[in-house]
């Protein structure tokens, strides 16, 4: 292995430059507590003598203080430093380590072993090519081992090393090793792990890490480093059909129009026929452009700019794919979802979804089941909590190109993002599209929105009244409809209580039911607006995410959010239906303002202060606003 002595900060750039052209392998280490991950990683870093970023800052500084910088970092110092990180709680995040041998560069994700850190393991494994799963030779295959292996299989990592560690503590027993390998292999076959290599080792003593150990003469396989250096990864990607999600559309002048991105699978050459998805337009590759000049061939992992022989529309998020081996295009899928959000997943809540380089809106329907990753048992569920994994149906707001995750992690994986906080709350792996997504098509009609607008004499609009119970929403909406009717406008009032007598009578008042309640009402309001009506929707609608989703579905030009702003003490004094009293007595659960939150609009189109404005005045204010928007004359 490469052993640059006296590596300090000034040496790092030079060292990396010498290794720039080597292939890179990304792998994760996982195992139960005290299986020896810190020792294994410390040994790998010590043997390579390449330690930088977070390790260099702390560990090299300690080395200098102790006067050992001329001799490189001490192995015990490295292991102690890594173990100290765990004691300080740094395992809540994924720690990435870097080292290099004469054959290859490596990035190892040091992922936490506890079940409560499942999301961190998923993060570390999402880009990994290989997993090293440590098993303590004294303990054998544990529940944690099975859980990590299931996650590895789920996340599409095709290469697994079973590191039977601490073999020195069982006298390097071949029988112990063979029994563990036999038990693990049986389990691996159940979950679809095929490429498994088992290596007997002692990370602390260095057995079978870099050199074959004389303590295991019965083992004839590769050392850990030999296997990591030689395992073939890029060839697998190259053998898959060509895929390149478009990251950027380049058009510096009229003579050059190129499409930039990273090739995630396959190989592309000038002259190859490609199709742009989801549009389906076909062309041929004219040039493969890089900073170093044009290429005759570009493999998976290479970032390039591709020009086409035809002038066709291509946008960021589109996928360039081999014309004779296309991915699917759909908007509804069955997928495994790993939930990473502190707040539980709510069916039908709109989330942002990033798949490839495309961002769409996604909703998860009721999960089919969740998986106990310790036992692989499947149980029914209505939601997913932090670190839980479930199989769900998911729908996007537009068709997207995709491959099944097992065939291509880059075009089959996605992340879910909270629309308000912009935090990642879930990771998904597409199993297949739902057949009905291919069988349902939008039917064109002859009488369109413009024709209805001409007939009605005004533009359609959805007036969305939101506020606490007792704020006066229904009273104002009712008065406004009376005034609009007098002006000859075509209207319809959707009231929260009224729709719960029919359309939404199956829904309660849990957070999930409230989300579904507003989703259904939004769809009805959109249809009514499409019919040309001015729709007055009066609902508490306590969550900003659902109100913003309603605006997006209806369209900002046809949506007006009216915040009926009434302090809770005033609303509670009014209490026309006696609901606050019931809630205070504990007879009414999940009541907004008492034991369920209300998220006030941050930027409503109109704000009505009912402590200073009468319903009649509010109606006149809203009509003036509609005139200003050109909805009515």
C-alpha positions in Angstrom: 0.0 0.0 0.0 1.1 3.6 -0.5 2.9 4.9 2.5 3.6 8.6 2.2 5.5 9.5 5.4 4.9 12.7 7.2 1.6 13.5 5.5 0.5 17.0 6.5 -2.0 19.5 5.1 0.4 20.9 2.4 0.9 17.3 1.1 -2.7 16.4 0.5 -3.3 18.2 -2.8 -0.1 16.7 -4.2 -1.0 13.2 -2.9 -4.5 13.4 -4.4 -3.1 14.6 -7.7 -0.9 11.5 -8.0 -4.0 9.3 -7.5 -6.4 11.3 -9.6 -6.6 8.8 -12.4 -7.3 5.8 -10.3 -10.8 4.3 -10.2 -12.8 4.9 -7.1 -14.8 2.5 -4.9 -17.4 3.7 -2.5 -18.3 1.3 0.3 -20.0 1.3 3.7 -19.1 -0.5 6.9 -21.9 -1.6 9.2 -22.3 -4.0 12.1 -23.5 -4.3 15.6 -22.1 -2.3 18.5 -18.5 -3.4 19.4 -18.2 -5.5 16.2 -15.0 -3.6 15.4 -15.9 -0.9 12.9 -13.7 1.7 14.3 -10.8 -0.7 14.6 -11.3 -1.8 11.0 -11.4 1.7 9.6 -8.5 2.8 11.7 -6.4 -0.1 10.4 -7.2 0.8 6.8 -6.3 4.4 7.4 -3.2 3.5 9.3 -2.0 1.1 6.6 -2.5 3.7 3.9 -1.2 6.6 6.0 -3.7 8.8 4.1 -5.8 10.7 6.6 -7.4 14.0 5.9 -10.4 16.3 6.4 -11.9 15.6 9.8 -9.2 13.1 10.8 -6.3 15.3 9.8 -7.5 18.2 11.8 -7.8 16.4 15.1 -5.5 13.4 14.8 -2.5 14.9 13.0 -2.6 17.7 15.5 -2.4 15.2 18.4 0.4 13.4 16.6 2.4 16.6 16.3 1.9 17.4 19.9 3.3 14.0 20.9 6.3 14.5 18.6 5.4 11.5 16.4 4.7 13.4 13.2 7.9 12.2 11.5 6.7 8.6 12.0 3.1 9.0 10.7 0.0 8.5 12.6 -0.1 5.9 15.4 -2.7 3.1 14.9 -3.9 3.3 18.5 -4.3 7.1 18.1 -6.4 6.6 15.0 -8.6 4.0 16.6 -9.0 6.0 19.8 -9.9 9.1 17.8 -12.6 7.2 15.9 -14.0 5.7 19.1 -14.0 9.1 20.7 -16.2 10.4 17.9 -18.8 7.7 18.7 -18.7 8.6 22.4 -19.4 12.2 21.5 -22.5 11.3 19.5 -21.0 12.0 16.1 -22.6 8.7 14.9 -25.8 10.6 14.5 -24.3 11.6 11.1 -22.5 9.6 8.5 -18.7 9.9 8.8 -16.8 9.6 5.5 -13.2 8.4 5.4 -10.8 8.4 2.6 -7.8 6.3 1.7 -5.9 5.0 -1.3 -3.9 2.0 -2.4 -1.7 1.6 -5.4 -4.7 0.2 -7.3 -7.7 2.3 -6.3 -9.1 5.2 -4.3 -11.7 4.6 -1.6 -14.4 6.5 0.2 -15.8 4.6 3.1 -19.0 5.7 4.8 -18.8 4.8 8.5 -22.5 4.3 9.3 -24.0 4.0 12.8 -25.2 0.6 13.9 -28.2 1.4 16.1 -31.7 0.9 14.7 -32.6 4.5 15.5 -30.0 5.6 12.9 -31.5 3.6 10.0 -31.9 6.8 8.1 -28.2 7.6 8.5 -27.3 4.1 7.1 -29.6 4.7 4.2 -27.8 8.0 3.5 -24.4 6.4 3.6 -25.4 3.5 1.5 -27.3 5.5 -1.2 -24.1 5.9 -3.3 -22.2 2.9 -2.1 -21.0 0.1 -4.5 -20.1 -2.4 -1.7 -20.9 -3.1 1.9 -18.6 -4.5 4.5 -20.8 -6.1 7.2 -18.8 -7.0 10.4 -19.8 -10.0 12.5 -18.2 -10.7 15.8 -16.9 -14.3 15.7 -17.9 -14.8 19.3 -21.5 -13.7 18.8 -22.3 -14.9 15.2 -25.2 -13.6 13.1 -27.3 -11.2 15.2 -30.5 -9.4 14.6 -28.5 -6.3 13.8 -26.6 -8.3 11.1 -29.9 -9.3 9.5 -31.3 -5.8 9.6 -28.2 -4.3 8.0 -28.2 -7.0 5.3 -31.8 -6.4 4.5 -31.1 -2.7 4.1 -28.1 -3.4 1.9 -30.3 -5.6 -0.3 -33.1 -3.0 -0.3 -30.8 -0.2 -1.3 -29.4 -2.2 -4.3 -25.8 -2.8 -3.1 -24.8 -5.8 -5.1 -21.4 -6.6 -3.5 -21.2 -7.7 0.1 -18.2 -8.6 2.2 -18.9 -10.6 5.4 -16.0 -9.7 7.7 -16.0 -12.3 10.4 -14.0 -10.2 12.9 -12.2 -10.9 16.1 -11.3 -14.4 15.0 -8.2 -14.1 17.2 -10.6 -14.3 20.2 -11.8 -17.8 19.1 -8.4 -19.2 18.4 -8.8 -18.6 14.6 -11.3 -21.4 14.5 -12.2 -22.6 11.0 -15.3 -24.3 12.4 -16.6 -21.0 13.9 -16.0 -19.2 10.6 -17.7 -21.9 8.5 -20.8 -22.0 10.8 -21.2 -18.3 10.6 -20.8 -18.2 6.9 -23.3 -21.1 6.4 -25.9 -19.3 8.6 -25.4 -16.0 6.9 -25.4 -17.5 3.3 -28.8 -19.1 4.0 -30.2 -15.7 5.1 -28.6 -13.8 2.2 -30.3 -16.1 -0.3 -33.7 -15.3 1.3 -33.2 -11.6 0.7 -31.6 -11.8 -2.7 -27.9 -11.1 -1.9 -25.9 -13.0 -4.4 -22.4 -11.6 -4.5 -21.2 -12.3 -1.0 -17.5 -12.8 -0.1 -16.7 -14.0 3.5 -13.3 -13.1 4.9 -11.9 -14.3 8.3 -10.1 -11.5 10.0 -8.9 -9.7 13.1 -9.0 -6.0 12.4 -7.0 -5.3 15.6 -4.2 -7.7 14.7 -4.4 -7.0 11.0 -5.2 -10.6 9.9 -6.3 -10.9 6.3 -6.7 -7.1 5.8 -3.7 -6.4 3.6 -1.8 -9.6 3.7 -2.9 -13.2 4.0 -2.6 -14.3 7.6 -0.5 -17.3 8.7 -3.1 -17.8 11.5 -5.7 -18.9 8.9 -3.9 -21.4 6.7 -7.2 -23.0 5.9 -8.4 -19.8 4.1 -7.4 -19.4 0.5 -9.5 -16.4 -0.5 -8.5 -12.7 -1.0 -7.6 -10.3 1.8 -10.0 -7.5 2.3 -7.8 -5.0 0.4 -7.3 -7.4 -2.4 -11.0 -7.8 -2.8 -11.7 -4.1 -2.5 -9.0 -3.4 -5.2 -10.3 -5.9 -7.7 -14.1 -6.0 -7.4 -15.6 -4.9 -10.7 -18.1 -2.1 -10.5 -17.9 0.1 -13.6 -18.3 -2.9 -15.9 -21.7 -3.6 -14.4 -22.8 0.0 -15.1 -21.4 -0.1 -18.6 -23.3 -3.2 -19.4 -26.6 -1.5 -18.6 -28.6 0.5 -21.2 -27.4 4.1 -21.7 -29.0 6.7 -19.4 -28.1 10.3 -18.8 -30.4 12.7 -16.8 -29.9 16.2 -18.1 -28.5 18.5 -15.5 -28.0 21.6 -17.7 -29.0 22.8 -21.2 -26.1 24.7 -22.8 -26.8 27.3 -25.5 -24.0 29.9 -25.4 -24.8 30.8 -29.0 -26.9 29.6 -32.0 -24.1 27.4 -33.3 -24.0 25.1 -30.2 -26.7 23.5 -28.2 -25.6 20.8 -25.8 -27.0 18.9 -22.9 -24.9 18.3 -19.9 -25.1 15.6 -17.2 -23.5 12.5 -15.8 -23.9 9.2 -17.5 -25.4 7.0 -14.9 -25.3 3.7 -16.9 -24.2 2.3 -20.2 -21.9 3.7 -22.8 -22.6 6.3 -25.5 -20.8 7.0 -28.8 -21.3 9.5 -31.6 -24.0 8.2 -34.0 -25.9 6.3 -31.3 -29.7 6.7 -31.5 -31.1 8.2 -28.4 -34.6 9.2 -27.2 -35.5 12.1 -25.0 -37.9 11.2 -22.2 -40.6 11.9 -21.2 -41.3 13.7 -24.6 -40.3 10.6 -26.7 -38.4 12.7 -29.3 -35.7 10.7 -31.0 -32.3 11.8 -32.5 -28.7 10.7 -32.8 -25.6 11.7 -30.9 -23.5 14.2 -32.9 -20.7 15.0 -30.4 -19.6 14.1 -26.9 -17.9 17.2 -25.6 -15.7 17.6 -22.6 -13.2 20.2 -21.3 -10.4 18.1 -22.7 -11.9 17.7 -26.1 -14.4 15.5 -27.9 -14.7 11.8 -27.0 -15.2 8.8 -29.2 -16.9 7.0 -26.3 -18.1 7.9 -22.8 -18.8 5.3 -20.1 -21.0 5.4 -17.0 -19.7 7.8 -14.3 -18.4 10.4 -16.9 -19.8 13.9 -16.9 -20.2 15.1 -20.5 -22.0 17.5 -22.8 -23.9 15.7 -25.6 -25.0 17.4 -28.8 -27.7 15.9 -31.1 -28.1 15.9 -34.9 -31.6 17.3 -34.7 -33.1 20.4 -33.1 -35.4 19.0 -30.5 -36.6 20.3 -27.2 -34.7 19.1 -24.2 -35.0 20.4 -20.6 -33.3 19.9 -17.3 -34.8 16.8 -15.7 -35.2 15.0 -19.1 -33.4 11.7 -19.6 -31.4 10.8 -22.7 -31.7 7.1 -23.2 -30.7 4.4 -25.7 -33.4 4.3 -28.3 -33.4 0.5 -28.4 -33.6 0.0 -24.6 -35.9 2.6 -23.1 -36.9 3.2 -19.5 -40.5 3.4 -18.6 -42.5 6.6 -18.3 -45.3 6.8 -15.7 -46.7 8.9 -12.9 -47.8 6.2 -10.4 -45.6 3.6 -8.8 -45.2 1.0 -6.1 -42.1 1.8 -4.1 -40.2 1.0 -0.9 -40.0 4.1 1.2 -37.6 4.7 4.1 -39.1 7.5 6.3 -36.5 9.9 7.6 -38.7 12.7 8.9 -39.1 13.5 12.6 -42.8 14.0 11.8 -44.7 10.9 10.6 -45.6 10.5 7.0 -49.1 11.6 6.2 -50.9 9.9 3.3 -51.9 12.3 0.5 -49.8 15.2 1.9 -48.0 16.8 -1.0 -44.2 16.5 -0.8 -41.5 17.6 -3.3 -39.8 14.6 -5.0 -36.4 14.7 -6.6 -35.9 11.8 -9.1 -32.7 12.1 -11.1 -32.4 15.8 -12.0 -36.2 16.3 -12.1 -38.3 17.8 -9.2 -42.0 16.9 -9.1 -44.8 17.0 -6.6 -45.6 13.6 -5.0 -48.2 12.2 -2.8 -48.0 8.9 -0.9 -51.3 7.0 -0.7 -52.0 4.7 2.3 -49.0 2.4 2.7 -49.7 -1.2 1.8 -47.6 -2.4 4.7 -44.4 -1.7 6.7 -41.5 -4.0 7.2 -40.0 -5.0 10.5 -36.3 -4.9 9.4 -35.3 -7.1 12.3 -37.7 -10.0 11.5 -38.8 -9.1 7.9 -42.4 -9.4 9.2 -44.9 -7.3 7.2 -47.6 -5.5 9.2 -50.5 -3.2 8.1 -50.1 0.5 8.8 -51.7 3.8 8.0 -48.4 5.8 8.2 -44.7 5.6 8.5 -42.7 7.0 11.5 -39.0 7.9 11.7 -36.7 5.1 10.5 -39.6 2.9 9.4 -39.7 1.2 6.0 -42.9 0.5 4.1 -44.2 -0.5 0.7 -46.5 2.3 -0.7 -48.2 3.5 -3.8 -47.0 6.9 -4.8 -48.2 9.3 -7.4 -46.4 12.2 -9.1 -48.0 15.2 -10.7 -46.5 14.4 -14.1 -45.1 11.4 -15.9 -41.3 10.8 -15.4 -38.8 8.4 -17.0 -37.7 5.6 -14.6 -36.2 2.2 -14.3 -36.9 -0.2 -11.5 -34.5 0.5 -8.6 -32.9 -2.9 -8.8 -32.0 -2.3 -12.4 -30.7 1.3 -12.0 -30.4 3.1 -8.7 -30.0 6.5 -10.3 -33.2 6.4 -12.4 -35.2 4.3 -9.9 -34.4 6.1 -6.6 -35.9 9.3 -5.3 -36.0 11.5 -2.2 -39.0 13.2 -0.7 -38.6 16.8 0.6 -40.9 18.7 3.0 -42.3 21.6 1.0 -42.1 24.1 3.9 -38.8 23.2 5.7 -37.0 22.0 2.6 -35.6 19.0 4.6 -35.4 15.5 3.2 -38.0 13.4 4.9 -37.9 10.1 2.9 -36.0 8.0 0.4 -37.8 5.8 -2.1 -37.0 2.9 -4.4 -39.3 2.2 -7.3 -40.4 -1.4 -7.7 -42.6 -0.9 -10.8 -45.2 1.4 -12.2 -48.9 0.8 -11.6 -50.6 -0.5 -14.7 -53.4 2.0 -14.3 -51.0 4.9 -14.9 -50.6 3.7 -18.4 -54.3 3.1 -19.0 -55.7 6.5 -17.9 -55.5 9.4 -20.3 -56.9 12.9 -20.2 -59.9 13.3 -22.4 -60.0 16.5 -24.5 -63.3 18.4 -24.6 -64.7 21.0 -27.0 -66.3 23.4 -24.5 -63.3 25.0 -22.8 -62.6 27.4 -20.0 -62.8 30.5 -22.3 -66.2 29.5 -23.6 -67.6 29.1 -20.0 -66.1 32.4 -19.0 -67.8 34.1 -21.9 -71.1 32.5 -21.1 -70.9 33.4 -17.4 -69.6 36.9 -17.8 -66.8 36.6 -15.3 -63.6 34.6 -14.8 -63.5 31.5 -12.6 -61.9 31.9 -9.1 -61.4 29.8 -5.9 -61.7 31.9 -2.8 -60.2 29.9 0.0 -61.3 31.0 3.5 -59.0 29.8 6.2 -59.0 30.5 10.0 -59.8 29.1 13.4 -63.2 27.6 14.2 -65.4 30.5 15.2 -63.4 33.0 13.3 -66.3 33.9 11.0 -65.3 32.1 7.8 -68.7 30.7 6.9 -70.5 33.9 7.9 -68.3 36.0 5.6 -68.4 33.4 2.8 -72.2 33.3 3.0 -72.5 37.1 2.9 -70.0 37.3 0.0 -72.0 34.8 -2.0 -75.1 36.9 -1.4 -73.4 40.0 -2.7 -72.0 38.1 -5.8 -75.4 36.6 -6.5 -76.8 40.1 -6.6 -74.2 41.1 -9.2 -75.3 38.1 -11.4 -72.2 36.0 -10.7 -72.3 32.2 -10.8 -71.1 30.8 -7.5 -71.0 27.8 -5.2 -70.2 27.7 -1.5 -68.2 24.7 -0.2 -68.5 24.7 3.6 -66.4 22.5 5.9 -69.3 21.1 7.9 -71.5 20.6 4.8 -69.1 18.4 2.9 -68.5 16.2 6.0 -72.2 15.2 5.7 -71.6 13.6 2.3 -68.4 13.6 0.3 -66.1 13.4 3.4 -68.4 11.7 5.9 -65.9 8.8 6.2 -63.2 11.1 7.6 -62.4 12.0 11.1 -60.2 14.8 12.5 -56.8 13.1 12.8 -54.0 14.9 11.0 -54.0 12.4 8.2 -57.8 12.7 7.8 -57.6 16.5 7.7 -55.0 16.2 4.9 -57.3 13.9 3.0 -60.3 16.2 3.7 -58.6 19.2 2.1 -57.2 17.1 -0.8 -60.7 16.0 -1.8 -62.2 19.5 -1.4 -59.4 21.0 -3.5 -60.2 18.6 -6.3 -63.9 19.5 -6.2 -63.1 23.2 -6.1 -60.8 22.8 -9.1 -63.5 21.1 -11.1 -66.0 23.8 -10.2 -63.6 26.5 -11.2 -63.1 24.6 -14.5 -66.9 24.8 -14.9 -66.5 28.6 -14.7 -67.8 29.2 -11.2 -66.6 31.5 -8.4 -66.0 28.9 -5.7 -66.1 29.9 -2.0 -64.3 27.2 0.0 -64.7 27.7 3.8 -62.4 25.4 5.8 -60.2 25.7 8.8 -57.5 24.0 6.6 -54.9 24.3 9.4 -51.8 23.2 7.5 -49.8 25.5 5.1 -48.7 22.5 3.0 -52.2 21.6 2.0 -53.2 25.2 1.3 -50.1 25.7 -0.9 -50.9 22.4 -2.7 -54.5 23.7 -3.3 -53.0 26.9 -4.8 -50.7 24.9 -7.1 -53.5 22.6 -8.3 -56.0 25.3 -9.0 -53.4 27.7 -10.3 -52.2 31.0 -8.7 -54.2 33.2 -11.1 -57.5 31.4 -10.1 -56.7 31.0 -6.4 -57.2 33.6 -3.6 -56.3 32.8 0.0 -58.5 34.8 2.4 -57.1 34.7 6.0 -60.0 35.3 8.4 -57.8 36.4 11.2 -59.4 36.2 14.6 -57.5 35.8 17.9 -58.2 32.4 19.6 -59.6 34.1 22.7 -62.2 35.9 20.6 -63.0 32.8 18.6 -63.4 30.9 21.8 -65.7 33.5 23.3 -67.9 33.3 20.3 -67.9 29.4 20.2 -71.2 29.3 18.2 -71.2 25.5 18.2 -69.8 24.9 21.7 -66.8 23.1 20.3 -64.1 24.9 22.3 -65.9 24.0 25.5 -66.0 20.3 24.5 -62.3 20.4 23.6 -61.4 22.0 26.9 -63.3 19.3 28.7 -61.4 16.7 26.7 -64.5 15.5 24.9 -63.2 16.5 21.5 -59.8 15.4 20.4 -57.5 17.0 17.7 -59.4 20.3 17.9 -57.5 23.1 16.1 -56.2 25.8 18.5 -56.5 23.6 21.6 -54.7 20.3 21.0 -54.0 20.5 17.3 -51.9 23.3 15.6 -53.1 26.0 13.3 -50.4 27.3 10.8 -51.4 30.9 10.0 -50.8 32.0 6.3 -47.6 33.8 5.9 -48.6 35.7 2.7 -52.3 35.6 2.3 -53.9 37.3 -0.7 -56.3 39.0 1.7 -56.5 39.4 5.5 -59.8 40.0 7.2 -59.6 41.2 10.8 -63.1 40.2 12.1 -62.6 42.2 15.4 -62.7 45.4 13.3 -64.6 44.4 10.1 -68.2 43.3 9.8 -69.2 40.5 7.4 -70.8 43.0 5.0 -67.7 45.1 4.9 -65.5 42.0 4.4 -67.7 41.0 1.5 -67.3 44.4 -0.1 -63.5 44.3 0.4 -63.3 40.9 -1.3 -65.4 42.1 -4.2 -63.1 45.0 -4.7 -60.2 42.6 -4.7 -61.8 40.4 -7.3 -62.4 43.5 -9.5 -58.7 44.4 -9.1 -57.8 40.9 -10.3 -60.1 41.2 -13.3 -62.4 38.3 -12.1 -65.5 40.5 -12.2 -66.3 43.8 -13.9 
